[in-house]
Amino acid sequence: MSLFKARDWWSAVLGEGEEFDQGCLCVGDVDNSGTGHDKVVVGSYMGMLRIFSPHADKSSEGVPVEAQLLEVQLQNAIIQVEVGKFVSCSELLHLAVLHPRKLSVYSVSGTAGNVEHGDQYQLKLVYEHNLQRTACNMTYGTFGGVTGHHSLCIQSMDGMLMFFEQDSYSFGRFLPGFLLPGPLVYNPRTDSFLTVSSARQLESYKYETLAVATEAESRHDPDLPLKTGGKRLMPDWTFILGEQALDLSVPSFSHYSSSIFVLGERNLYCLRDTGQIRFMKKLEFNPSCFLPYTSVTDGTTNLLLGNHTNMLLVYQDVTLKWAAQLSFVPVAVRVTNFPELKGVVVSLSSDGNLLCSYMGTDPSFFSTPKVDAREADYEQVDAEMKKLQKFIREATRTQDILPKTDSEEDLIITAAVSSSMDSQSQALIQDIDGLPVSSVTIQVKVKACCVVQSSKLTVSIQPPLAVTQDQFVLEPMGVGSSTVVAFSAFLNGRYPPADLTGDITVSYCSPTELNPKGVPRVLQSRFSLPLALVCVPSSPAKTTKFKITVDTNQPPVDLNSIFPEFSAKSADKDGNSLAFQFLSGAKVTVLASKTSQRYRIQSDSFEDMWLVVKELVQRFDRHFSKLGVKDFKKSFSGPLPLQEYFLSLDHHFQLRVSGQQYQDLLSERAVQFRAIQRRLLTRFKDKTPAPLQNLDTLLDATYSQVMALAEAAEENRALLEEAFVRLRSATHLLVLLLSLWQGLTPDQTAILEATLLPLLQDTPQLGWEESCDAAVSHLLRSCLSRSPKDQATSLAQAGGPVLGIPRDTARLKKHITLLCDRIGKGGRLTLASEANVQVPIQVQNLAAPGGVEPIAEVAGDGEEQELPHEATKFIKKKQPSKKVKKDKDSKEKKEVISEASLKEEAGGAEEPLKEAKKEKKEPSKEKKESKKETSKEAKQETKKESKKESSSSKEKKESSKEKKEKEGKEASKESGDKKVSRKSSVKVKEKKKEPEAGEG
């Protein structure tokens, strides 16, 4: 039993299938016994009226017969019951029962019994009022300040307040702006009525204001004569709640209390009689009922609050004092005094559970038995520790961050693509340029190895390909059951796709013991569409713009055996040539050499060759693997078609720029259109007509411009989608040629493809150009860098600039060219090497956080040892003799190492030589120093992108203190330079003579 559970004192279950609400419960000395002890009166919507006098007797079950004083079945439903002085010339309490169309006042009397059956109680009708309107609720009080008896006020469902003074009807008033009835309560301190309207505000109407207001009948009955002298009914004050109220209460514990309590759907409000808020309590639950019942200290109010979590809470203003658990959700709560116990809480549920309870706890007399102390077995603890350490070592040994998959999948997905085209095409476009568009059927079989629920199958395919249906809802499957779905794929655009593969995704729920509803899971599968879906056989073309040659190490193969589906309609029966006519218009020809082991692919469209080259390479692999050839190799020896690739890149970029321009123009025209509309609206609203001054003509012209720009932007968007697909095709082809050219492994090819194709589609926020440039720049700074210092510097950076559309494509083209050049010179594509690069402390200090280091596009190796040398210069300034020695050694190493780099990249030294010429014009104080540093700067400048970058690098390395030290040690360094020049090779000497000739 819970510690904070409400203590049951007496309970009963009222009837079966009956319904109750907050107005169906009231307490009071209804039989006028004179003892001051309360009785419990309960009425139900079924018309059953019951009166109880509870006492502590827990032996009986159901409804205790001894406690029930009366049970009467009335003809109509009981909406509300109240106990008060409702009969004139009588101080006795009577019972008022509100029915939907009737108000009845009863007297309850008890007669002492002379036999063992006990007392007898009777219910007598004193008077009743038949109502013309359907009642909602009622309240009572000493209206108008009359003492000695109570009057009644009934609110109808259509917003009329009907006032009754004992057995006579006084008057009726309609509430202004009424829509739905709300709770109603009477405040005796201000002689006013409080209700919550449909505007979600608390309204207060004085009884005097209601009495002198316009008659209700004159507003709703036009046949009656108009009453004169009435006033329009207006509330004295209002308070906006912002939510619907569940109940109202005006407690009167003393003359000093002046509080109005409002229970909202989410908040509890306390207001003064004047409508000023005292406090508000935000509730964390859905309340069901409440009751202010006493005031313990001056200025505070204690109240009971029931909620839908079966809790009964005790608040002192906004402070929670106690919480008790009930067995039901209370809809009404009252506090009563019984002979045996005072302050009993009576609660009623909507289905008839009546409970009399009190707050408190029962002490627990249970004591925990003592457990015999056992000595620890250290050998067993040691063995357990070793076992746990073994588990920890095995767990930390695995480096995979992804969870291990089960050995057996819950579902098995099998996709089968039909070997032949559909007899009746399902394509939306039946023909393109006179060529019929065919479709192919794909059957997907889903087999369940366990119970599977809520499974959905989704098909995704790359544009311009489309499918007849892309989503399927599968029925729940048991163990071993299977489901087959079929759909057709076809070309739905006037350009070839970049990829013929499609993805199948199945999301499902697999029930477990801990989660019967199922754990959501996802399973994916892939299928490939045939090449014949997007092209047809044709006659070979002799003259084309673009050509690609693929070399192999095996004898030539008959192309008709490689492409059997295209050989039937081919004009060349020797198998040396084969042509593919794409449905979009481009033609691709494949030629096989008769004497050599080469194959040429040629076409007038560079992007359209991608699908044919990919299919040719894949079919070569399958053909020679079937023959058992294990050393089959394919390569590409020709120059990379970068210029052809850059044409596709520029076309895509220009369309992106045009789209941005269209958006800007549309924004400007839209602003202009709205401004003209505002001007016209102002002219039309003006009472004195004014000339439009051709604003209507300007509005029509602006509207035409907006529509034309919108159509142009939509057309540009369609062209941009096509250009991006073609760019993807060209990028795929470039990646394939790079892998064939350098023999890249599948992992390296995947890294290269992810670098050049970081996006599957363009978005307004992020485009392909800036994403690809960032990815290529990262590779050039990391694994393709010539110097470990560049790798360390790139790793020391904390971030980079925000990506945005570039001004042009020159930088991207330069980076892609440099990427291909470094891969051609043996650069290794890997992501694991970055983790092995240690970042020196000097680089961490020099690298600006968030900065972007320039890429050394024509970089030599002469600066690899420069960072330790410069660091030594900064650290050991106070030791001149040692520094001179280290300078000599480092210069000797630089001269020897830079020999190979100067051989490869002699052209990159021209700009540094010009820079050296400009430096010769400096004052005579620095002439000797500039001569000495010319060769060193030439080698350093070969790693810089521009003159601006070289100057910025030089400023970082030099300072005023270094210049003073260099001037003091000029003679020793010149002698060191002479020694190095004697040991260097002839080519190095020639390179050093070039700037001297330029100086002269």
N, C-alpha and C positions, 0 to 999 in steps of 0.2 A: 504494500500500500504506500502510495506516495506521501511524502511528508506534508506537502502543501495541497492535499486533496480536501475538498469541502466535506465536513463531517456530516454524515447523514443522521438526521434526527427523526424525520418522518417523511414518507414518500408514498405516492400512489400513481397508478397508471389509469388515465381517464378514457374509458371507451375504447373502441377499435375503429380506425379509419377516420377519426374526427380531426378537425383542423382548428388551430388556435393562433391568435396574434396578440400584439402588445396591448390592445384594449380589452382583452378577454379576462383579465385578472384584476381584482381589487380586494382590499382588506378593510375591515372595520367591524364595529360592534353592531352588525346589521339587525340583530334580534333584540337590541336594546336591553341587554341583560343587566346593565348597570355595574358590572364588575370591571369594566374597562378592558377586558380581554377581547382580542380581535377574532373575527371569523374570516375564512378565506372563501371568496365568491369567484366562481369560474364559469364562464359561458363559452360555448363553442359555436362554430359556424354551422353546425348541424342543428342548432336550436336547443341544445341541452344545457340547463342551468343547474349548477351544483353548488352547495354550501357545505364547508368543512369546518370542523373545530378540532384541529390536530392535537394529539397528545402522544407522549413517548410510549409506544407499544409496538415492538418490532417482531412480535410473534406471528402476526397475520400477514398474508401475502395479497398482492393485488390492491384493491381498494378496501381499507379497513372499515368495516361496517359501523363500528362504534364512533368513528370520527366523522362520518358523513351525516350531516343534519338533514339535508334536503336534496332531492333530485327531481327536477320537473322538465318535461319535454314541451317546449314552446313551439308554436307553429312556424315561426320565421327564424332565420339565422340571427345570431346575436353578434353585433359588431363591437359593442362596448358596454361595460357595466360600471356604475359608479354608486357610491354610498354617500348620502347627504340629506339635508333637511329640505325636502322637495315638496312638502305639504304645508299649506298655510294653516295658521293657528295651531301648529304642532311643533314641539321641540324634539320629537322623536326622529331617528334616522330611518330613511326609506331607501329602497333600492331602485335605481333608474336603469332600465334596460333599453338600449338602442337597437332597433331593427332597421333594415334597409328602407322601409316605408312607414315606420311606426315608432313612437316613443311611449314606453310603458313605465309607470311608477308603481312599485309593489311595496307592501308591508310584510315583513317576516315576523311571525310571532311563534312562541314556543309554549306548550302546555305541559306541566309536570304530569308524568304518568303515575297511575296508581298501581300498575302491575309491573312485572319484571321486564317488559319491553322497553322501558325508559321513557324519555320525554318525546313529545310529538311536536313537529314544526309544520306550519302552514304558510302558504304564499297567497296573499290576497291582492288583487288588482285595485289600486286606488283611483287612478285615472290614466288615460292614454290619449295621445295625439296622433291622428293620421296625417302623414306628411305628403305634400304635393310633389316633392322632389326626392330623389334617392339620396340618402344620408351617407356621409363618409366618416365623420367622427363628431365628438361633442366635448364640451367642457362646462363647468359649473362654477358658481361663486356668488358673492354678494354684489350683483351688478348695480351700479349707481350709488353705492354706499349704503344700501339697505341692510339692516342687521336683523338677525333672528331667523331668517330662512334663506335658501339658495335658489337662484334662477338658473335656467339651462340655456345653452347656446349650441345649436347644431349647424355644422357646415355640410352643405350638399355637394354633390359631385360636380355641379356646374357653377360653384363659387358663390352661393347665397348663404348668408348667415341668418338663421332663424332663431329668434329669441322667444323663450317661453318663461312666463312668471307663474309658477305653480301650474294650475290647471287651465291657464288662459294663454293665448298666443299674443305676443306683444307686437312685433314688427319683423320685417326682413330686409336685408340690405345685400346688394351684390358688391363683391370686391372688385376694384378696378384692375384691368389688365389681367384677368384671371384666365388660366389655361388648365391647370391640374391642381387638385387640392393637396394641401400640405398639413403638417401637424398644427394643432390649435390649442392654445392655453390662455388662461385668464390670469392677469396680474392684479391682485387686490390692492397693492400699494399705490398704483397709479390709475386704477380703474380702467384698464385698457386690455385689449386682446392682441395676442401675438400669433403670427403665422408666418410661414415661409412660402413665398410665391414661386411661380415657375421661372421667374427671372433669377432664382437662386439668391434671394435677398430676404432678410428678416424684416418684417413690417409690423408696425405698432399702430393700432387704431383705438382711440379713446371711445368709451361707451357713450359719452356725451356727443362726440362727433358722429357716431353711428346713428344716434337717436334723431338728430336733426338733419341727417343727409336725405337725399332724394329717395322717395319710395321705390322699392324694388319693382313693384307691379307696373309703375308708370313707364319703366324702361323696356319691359318685356311684353306688356300687353297693350298694344296700340289702341284697342277699342275702349279702354277705360279712360275717363276724363283725366287730364293732366293735373297733377297736384302742384300747387304753387308754394313758394316759401322754402323749398328744400335747397340744400347746398350740395355741391359736388363732393363726393367722398374722396379724401386724400389721406394717406398715412401721416401720422405725426412725425415719425422718423423711420428711417430705413438703415439697414446695415448689410453690405454686400458680403455674402458668404463664399460665393464661387462654387458651391456644391449643394446638392440636395440634402435636406435635413431629414434624419430618421425620427427624431423626437425632440420635444421642448419640455422644459421644466422650470417652474418658478418656486423655489423653496422659500418658506417663511418660518425660520426657526426662532427668530427674535425680531424685535423692532429695528435692530441695526442692520440686519441683513438686507441687501438690495442687489441680488444677483439673478441673472437670467442665464440658464444653461441651454446650449444648443448642441445636439449630437449630430455631427455630419458624417458623411461616408468615410472620411479620412482624418477629420480633425474634431476636437472638442473645444467649443467656444464658451467663454464666460463674459457676459456683458453687464453693465449697470442698467438701471431702470431708464436712464436717459439715452441708451443706445451706444454708449462708449464702451469699448472693449477693455476688459480687465486683464485677461490672459487668454492664450490659445495653446492647446496641446496637440501636436502632430502625432497621430496614432500610427503604429507600425503593424496594424492588423485591421481586419474588417469588423467594426462593432455591430452588435445586434440589438442592444438595449442599454439603458442606464437609469440611475435613480440617485439624486442627491438626498441623503437621508439624515444627516446631522451636521452640527458644527462643533468640533471639539474645542477649538480655540477661536478667539475673536478674529474675524477677518478671513477665516478659512472655512472651507466646506468639504466634507467627506462625501464621496459618491461611489456607488457601485457601478461597474461597467462590464457587461458581458460581450464576448466576441465569438467569432465563428470557429475558433480553435478550442472550444469547450472550456474556456477560462472565464473565471469571475474575478475581476481585479478591483482592488480598493485603492482609490486615489484620495490624497489630501491636496486639493487644487491640482497641481501638475506633478506631484510627487507620488510615486507608486509606493504604497505601504504594505500591501499584501496581495498575493495571487493564489487562488484556489482552483483546483481542477474539478470540473463537472463531468458528468457522463453524457451530456447533451448540450446543444446550442440553445441558450435561453433567449426567448423572445419577449419576456416580461419578467420583472423582478420587483419585489416589494419587501419591506422590513416590517415585522409584526411583533406583538407581545402576546405570549400565551401564558396560561397559569403556571406552567412548570418551567418556562424559560422565556426570558425577554431578549429582544433583539435578534429574533430568528429571521433568516433570509429565506423568503419564499420565491422560487423560480419556476417558470413554466416553459415547456418546449412547444414547438409547433405541432408535434404529434401527440401531446397529452401527457407528458411526464411532469408531474407536479412534485416538487421536492422542497422540504423544509430542512435547512442545514444551518450550521454555524461554523465560524472560523476557528481554527486551532489545530493542534497536533496531539497525537497520542505518543507518549514516551515508549521507547523500545527497550524491552528488558532482555533482549538477546545479547549474549556475551560470546565472543569468539573463543572457542576452545584453544588451549595452548598446544602448540606443535612441538613434538620432541625434537630437540636440537641434534643434528647429525653432523659429524665431522666430515670435512671436505676430502674427497679422494683426489689427491693431487696428480696421481698418475692418469686418472681418467680425464681430469681437466686439461692436463698437458696434451693428451692425445686429441681431445676435441679442439684445442687451440691449433695444433698442427694441421688438422683436417680443414679448419676454417681458413688458415693461411694459404693452404693449397688451393682452395676454391678462389681466394682473392687473387692469387698469382695467375690462375688460368683466366679469370675474368679480365684482369688488366692487360694480359698479353695480347688479346685481340684488339685491333685498332679500328674495327668497323664501327661507325657511329649508327648505322642503320640496323634495325633489329633483324635477327635471323629469321628467314622465312621457313615455313613448315616444309617438311619433306614432301608432303602431298597436298596439292591445292584443293580448295573446296570445290572449285569449278574447273572444268576442262573446256576451253574454247577452241573450236576448229573452224577455220574459214576456208571455204573451197570456192575458187573463182572458176567459172565455166570456161572451158577451152575454146568455145565458139561464141560468136556474137549472137545476140537475141534475134530470132526470126522477125519479130515486130519490135522496132526500136521504141524505147521509152523516153527518148530524149525530148526535151522541150523545144529545141531548135532542130528541125528535121533535116536541114541541109545548110551547108556553108560553102558559098562560091560554087554551087552545083554539085558538091560532094556530099553524099548522104552521111548523117551522123548516126553512128550505131551505139548500142548499149550492151553491157555484159552483166550477167546475173551472178551475184555472190550469195552463197548459202552459208549461214553461220549456225553451227551446232553447239549448244551449251549443255554439257552433261554435269550433273551434280553428284559429288561424292559424299555429301552430307545434306542435312536439311537446310534449305535456303529460302529466305523470305524477302519480300520487297525488292526484287531484283529488277533493274532497268538496264537496257542495252542502248548504247549511244555510238553512232558511226560518225567519224570526223574525216574529212577528205579535203585536199588542198584545192583551192580555186584555180582555174575555172571549172574543175570537175564538180559534179553534183550527184546526189543519189535520190532515189524516189522517196525514201523514208529514212530519216536519220535517228529516230528514237523509237524504242520498243519497250513496252511494259510487260515483263514476263510473269507468268503465274508462279505461285509458290511450288517448289520442287522438293521431292523427297530424295532419299538415298537411291542412286542408280537411275533416276529419271532424267530425261533429256528433252530439250526444246529446240526446234529448228525455225529460224527466221530467214527470209530471203528478201533481197532488194537488188535494184539495178543501178549501175553507175554509168554516167555518160558525160560528154563534154558539153558545157553550158556557157561557152564563151568563144570569141573569135581570135583566140591566141592559145598556144600550147601551154600545158601546165609545167611547173618546175619539178614536180614529183608525182610519180604514179603510185605511191603507196598510200594506204589508208589505215586508220587506227580504229579498233573496236574496244570500247570501254564498258565493262559490266560492273555496276555498283549493286551490292547486295548486303543483306544482314545474315550473319551466321549465329544462331542461338547457342548460348553456353549455359553451364549450370548456374553461374553467378548472374548472368544477364539473360533471362528468357526471351526478352524482346529482340535480342540479337546485337552483335557487334558489327558496325558498318565496315565494309571492306570494298576494295576496288581491284579489279583484275583487267589487264590490258592484253591485246593481241594485235598483230599487224598482218595486213594482206597486201599483195602487189597486183596492180592491174596490168593487162597486156598492152604492149606497144601498139597493137593494131587498133586500139580504141581511139587513138588520136591521129593516126596517119594511115595511108593506103599506099600500095606499091605503085611505082611510076617509072618512067624512062629516065636513065641517068642524064645529068647535065654536064656539059663539057667545060663551060667557062663559069667560074664562080668567084666571089670576092674573098672568102675566107677558106683556109685549108689547114688541116691538122694531120700530122703523120705519126702513126703509132708503130713502133718496132717490136718484134718478138724474136725469140730464139728457136722457134719451131718452123717447119716448112709451111708454105701458104696453105690456107684452108679454103675449101669451096664455100663461098658465102651462102649458096642455096641450102647447104646442110646446116649452116648456123641459123639462118632465118627461114625455116621451111614454110611458115605461113605467108611469107612475101614472095617466095620463089615461084609460085604457080603462075602469077601474072607478070613475072619479070621477063623482059625481052632478051636478056643475056643468059643463054643456057650454059655458058662455060663456068659461071659462078665467080667471074672476076669483078663484076660490078653489080651494085644493087642500089636502087633509089627509093627514098621514102618521101611521099608527098603529104605534108601535114595538112590537116583540114583548114588551118588558118591561112594557107597559101605558100608557105616556105617549103623548099625542096632540099633534101639532104641526100648526098650521094656518097656511097662507100665503094672505094676501088681497092682491089687486091693486086699487088705486084706479082707478075708471073716469074720473075727471076730472083727477086730479093724477098725478105721476110717482113715486108712493110705493108701497112694499110693506110690509105688516105681517106679522110672524111672531109668533104667540102660542101659548102652551102653559101647562099647569098645572105643568110642570117646567122650571125655568130651565136646567138643564144639558143637557136633551135637545134644546133648540133649536139647539145648536152645530152638529151635523152638517147640519141642514137649512139654516141660514144659510150655512155654508161651501159647501155644494153649490149653493145659489142664487146666491151671488156668483161662483163659478167658472163656472157655466153661463151667467150673464149675460155674462161676459167672452168666452167662446167664441162665444156667439150674436152679439154685436155685432161681434166680429172677423171672423166669416164675412160679415156684411153690409157690411164695409168701413168701419165707423164708427171713426175714430181718436181722437176727442175724448170718448169715453164716460167718464163719471165717476160714481162712486157715493159716497155720504156718509151719515153718521149724525148727525142733529142733536139728537136727544133727550138727556136727561140719562143719564149712565152708570149702569147698574144695580148700583151698588156694594153697596147693602144686600142685594140678592138674592144677589150673589156672596159676601158675608160669611156668609150662612147656610150655604153649602156649606163655607166655610172653618171655621166653628165646629163643624159636624157632624164634619168630619174630625179636628179637634183633640180633640174630646171622646172620640172613639174611640181616639185615640192615648193619651190620659190613662187611659182605662179599661184599655187593654192593659197599660200600665205598672203599674197597680194590680193587675191580675190576676197579673202576673209577681211582684210583691212578695208578694202573698198566697200564691202557689204556693211561693215560697221559704220563707216562714215555716212553712207546713204541711209542707213536705218536711223541714225541720229538726226539727219536732215529731215527724213520723213516724219518722225515724231514731232520735231519742232514745228513743221508746217501744219501738222494736225492740231497742235496746241493753239497756234495762231488762228486757224480757221474756227476752232471751237469757241475761242474767245469772241471772234467776230459774230458768230451765229447766236451766242448767248446775250450779246449786247442788246439792250432795249431800243437804242437808237441805231438803226441799220447804217452800216458803213460800207463803202466799196471794198471788194475783196482784193483789189490791186493784183490780179492775176495769180493769187495764191492757189486757186483751184487748178490752173494750168500747170503751175510748178509742182503741185501735188501729183497730178497725173504723170508728169515727166519723171518725177522721182520714183514713183511706183513702177513705171516701165523700166527704169534703170535697175531698181532692186530686183525685179523679176529676171531681167537679162543677166545680171551678175549671178543670181542664184542658179540659173540654168548653166551658165558658164562654169561656175564652181562645181556643180554636179558633174558636168562633162569632164572637167579636169580631174575630179576624184576618181572617175572610172578609168581615165587614162593613167592616173598614178597607180591604181591597183594593177593594171596591165604592165606598166613599166617596172613595178616592184617584182612581179612574177618573172619577167624577163631578166631583171638584174639577179634574182636568185638563180636562174638557170645559168647565167654567165658566171656567177661566183662558183657554183657547183663544178662547172667545167674547168675553171681556173684551178680549183683545189685538186681536181682529179689529175690535171696535167702536172701540177707541182709534185704530187705524190708519185706519178710515173717518172718524172724527170729526176728526182732525187731518191727514189725507192723508199719512201717514208713508210713506217710501220702503221698499222691500223690506229694505234693510240695517238701517234703524231698527226695522222690525217684527221682524227676526230678533234684534236686541239686546234688545228688549222681551220677546220670547218666551223667550229664554234667561234673562232676569232673573226672570220670574215662574214659569218652569218649569225650575228648575235640576236636578231629579231626575226620572227616569222611573219610579221606584218608591221607596217608603219602605224604610228599613233600620232595624234596632234602634239602630244607632249614630248615624244622621243622618236627620232627617226633613225634610219639605217646609217647615214653618213657619220653622225657624231658617235653612235654606239660602236661602229666598226673602227673609227679613228682611235677611240679610247682603248679598245681591245688590242689593236695593232701596236699602239704606243706602249702598252704594258708589256707585250712580248719583246719589243725592241729594248726596253729598259731592263728586262729580267733575263730570260733564258737566252735571248739572241744578242745580248750586250757583249761588246768586245772586251770590256773591262769589268772585273769583279767590283770595282769601286762604284760603277754605275748601278750594278745590281743592289749593292748595299744602300746606296743613296735612295733608290726607288723604294726599297723596303722600309727605310727610315721615314718616309713621308707619311703623314697622317691622313691625307685626303687630296682631292683635286677640285677643280672648278666644276660648277654646275653645267651639265651637258645642254647644249642648245644648237639650233641649226647654224652651220658655219656660213661665212660670207661667200666662200667659193670652195672648190674641191682640190685646189692645188696642194694643200698640205696633206690631204688624204692620199692623193696620187703619189706624192713623194714618199710617204710612209709605206704604202703598199709596194712601191718599187724597191725601197730599201729592205722591206721584209723578204721579198723574193731574192734579192741579191745576197742577203746574209744566209738564207736557206741554201742558195746555190753554192755558197762558199763553205758549206759544211756545218751550218748552225743546227743545233739540236733542239727540237721542240719538246720541252718537258716542263711540267709544273712542280715536280718533286725537288728540283735543284734549288728552288727559291728557299725552301725550308733549311737548306744546308749553308746558306750564305750568312756569315756572322757580320753584324753591323758594327763597324768600329765606333769607338766613343767620339772620335773627332767628327765622323760623318753625322752622328746623331746631333752633335752640337751645331754643325754647319747647315744641315738640312732644315729649311724653314718649314714649320708645321703647316700643312695645307697647301704648300707650294707645289709647282710642277717643274721638274727639271727638264731642260731642253734635251732633245734626243741627238746624240752624236751621229749624224747621218753619214759622214765620211770620216770615220774614226780610225786612227792608227793605234798601235799598241805602245807607243812611246811614253804614254802617261800612266801606265799601269803602276809603276813604282813611285809616282810623284806624290801620292798622298802621304806615305810614311816619311818622305823627304821633307815635305812642307810641315808636317806635324813635328818633325825633329827641329825644324827651324823655329817653330813657336815655343817649343818646350825648353830647348837648350840655348837660349840667347846669351847666357852668362859665361859660356865656355867657347871663346873664339877659336882656339887652336884646334879643338876636336871638330868644330863645325866645318872648318876649312877642309879637313881630311874627308869628312863625310860628303861634302859638296863635290870634291874631286871624284870620289868613288861613284857617287850617284850619277855624275855626268858621264863617266866612262860607261856605266851600264846603259844609260839612255842612248848613247851614240851607237852602241853595238845592237841593241834591241830594235831601234827604229830603222835599221837598214832594210829589213824585209817589208816593213809597212810603207816606207818611201818608194819601194819598187812597185807596190800594187797601186798606190794612190798618190802618184806624183802630181796628178792634176789638181788635187785638193789643196795644194800648197800655194796656188797662185794668189788667192785673196790674202793669206797671211803675208806674202811677200809685198803686196801693195801696202798693207798695214805697216810693214817694217819701213817702207819708203817714207810714209807720212811721219813716222816717229823720228826720222833723221832730222827733221826741221825743228825739233825742240831746242831749247836754249843750250848753250855750250856746256853748261854745268852737268847735263845728263847725256852728253854725246857718247862718252866712253861707255857708259852703262848700257845705252841702247844698242851699240855695236856688239857688246858682249852678249846681250840677251836676244839678239836677232835669231840665231839658229834655234835657241830654246823656244822662242815664241812661235817660230814657224812650225815646229813639231807639235806644239800645244794647239795651235789654231787649226790643225787638220782634223781635230775632233770636235770642232764647233760648227754650228749650223749657219751662222752669219757673223758679220763683223760686230754687230751689237752684242751677241752672246759672248764673243771673245773679250770685248772690253769689260763687260760685267764680270766675267771670270777673273780678269786681270785685277780689277779693283778689289775683289775679295782677297786675293793673295798678297797684294802689296800694301804697305803702310809707310808712314813717314819714318818710323823707326828702322824699318828694313832698308830704306834707301840710304840712311846714314851709315848703317853697318856695311852696306855693299860698297859705298864710296871709300870707306876706310880700308877695305880688303881687296881693292881692285887688282893690285899687282899679282897677288897670290892666285886669284881666280883666272887671270889671263894666262899665267904659266900653266895652270891646270888645263885650260882649254887647248893650249898648244900640245900638251901631252896626249890628250884624247884624240886630237885630229891626226897625230902620227899613227895611232893604233887603228884608226877607223879605215874602212875600205875606200876604194877609189870613187865609188858612186856617192858615198856620203860627202867626200871632199867636193865633188862637183855641185852637190846641192848647197853646200855652204858657200861656194863661190858665187852662186846666182844672186843672192841679195847684195853682195859687195859690188857686183857689176852694176846692179840697179842703182846703188848709191852714187856711184861715180857719174 
